[in-house]
Amino acid sequence: MLISLPILPLLPSSLADYPNRNDARLIVWILDWVWHALWHPEASIADGPINFPAPAQLTSSDWFYSAQLTFGPLYATTANAVLATNLTAWLTYPLAAVCMERLARRLGSDPLPAL
């Protein structure tokens, strides 16, 4: 996490070019749409405004529900979907590593391999 500190100034406006910039843009769009749909009951999450008029176009993608726990408050605070998405990724990778280490220890792993 400390190694990534130099990229912090880029988070409000930059997306990853590798391996696929289009995927990065899609993730930002999905997180933003799902956050919108959660707060507007008339909006169906599956019927995101993509490929109109075809219905339920978001059913073929991951909806990133669990990421909303981090993305939502960040987006509500910053009003910047790119920044909120980048911060969500930046914060959840170390969180996932800590959770995996705890799971490995609970399942009987020695401390060093679990780390």
C-alpha positions in Angstrom: 0.0 0.0 0.0 2.9 2.4 0.8 4.3 1.7 -2.7 1.2 3.1 -4.2 1.3 6.4 -2.4 2.9 8.3 -5.4 -0.2 7.6 -7.5 -2.7 9.2 -5.0 -2.7 12.6 -6.9 -3.8 10.7 -10.0 -6.8 9.0 -8.5 -9.4 11.8 -9.1 -9.0 11.7 -12.9 -7.1 8.7 -14.1 -8.1 5.1 -14.9 -5.9 2.1 -15.4 -4.9 1.6 -19.1 -3.7 -1.9 -18.5 -4.9 -4.5 -19.1 -8.0 -2.8 -20.6 -9.1 0.8 -20.2 -12.6 -0.1 -21.3 -13.0 -2.4 -18.4 -12.0 0.3 -16.0 -14.5 2.7 -17.5 -17.2 0.0 -17.3 -16.5 -0.6 -13.6 -16.8 3.1 -12.9 -20.1 3.2 -14.8 -21.5 0.1 -13.1 -20.6 1.4 -9.6 -22.2 4.8 -10.3 -25.3 3.3 -11.8 -25.9 0.8 -9.0 -25.4 3.5 -6.4 -28.0 5.6 -8.3 -30.4 2.7 -8.6 -30.1 1.9 -4.9 -31.3 5.4 -4.0 -34.0 5.7 -6.7 -36.5 2.9 -6.3 -38.1 3.6 -9.7 -34.7 2.7 -11.3 -34.2 -1.0 -11.8 -30.6 -2.0 -11.2 -30.6 -4.5 -14.1 -32.1 -1.9 -16.5 -29.1 0.4 -16.6 -29.2 3.0 -19.4 -27.1 1.0 -21.8 -28.1 -0.6 -25.1 -31.5 1.1 -24.9 -34.2 -0.1 -25.4 -33.1 -3.6 -24.7 -34.1 -4.5 -21.1 -31.9 -6.0 -18.3 -28.6 -5.3 -20.0 -26.7 -5.2 -16.7 -27.6 -8.9 -16.0 -24.5 -10.0 -18.0 -22.1 -8.0 -15.8 -21.0 -8.1 -12.2 -23.0 -5.5 -10.2 -20.3 -5.0 -7.5 -22.8 -5.0 -4.7 -20.2 -5.5 -2.0 -18.1 -2.7 -3.4 -21.0 -0.3 -2.7 -20.2 -0.5 1.0 -17.0 1.5 0.2 -17.9 3.2 -3.1 -21.2 4.6 -1.9 -19.9 6.7 1.0 -16.9 7.8 -0.9 -19.0 8.9 -3.9 -21.5 10.7 -1.6 -18.6 12.5 -0.1 -16.6 13.4 -3.2 -19.2 13.4 -6.0 -16.5 12.0 -8.2 -17.2 8.5 -9.5 -13.6 8.0 -10.8 -12.1 9.1 -7.5 -14.5 7.0 -5.5 -13.8 3.9 -7.7 -10.1 4.3 -7.5 -10.2 4.8 -3.7 -12.5 1.8 -3.4 -9.9 -0.4 -5.2 -7.0 1.2 -3.3 -8.7 0.5 0.1 -10.2 -2.9 -0.6 -7.1 -4.7 -1.8 -5.3 -4.5 1.5 -8.6 -5.2 3.3 -9.1 -8.4 1.3 -5.5 -9.4 2.1 -6.1 -8.9 5.8 -9.3 -10.9 5.6 -7.6 -13.7 3.7 -4.8 -13.8 6.3 -7.4 -14.0 9.1 -9.2 -16.8 7.3 -6.0 -18.8 6.7 -5.1 -18.5 10.4 -8.6 -19.6 11.4 -8.3 -22.6 9.2 -5.1 -23.6 10.9 -2.3 -22.1 8.8 0.9 -21.0 10.4 1.4 -17.3 10.7 4.1 -16.8 8.1 2.4 -18.6 5.2 -0.9 -17.0 6.1 0.8 -13.6 5.8 
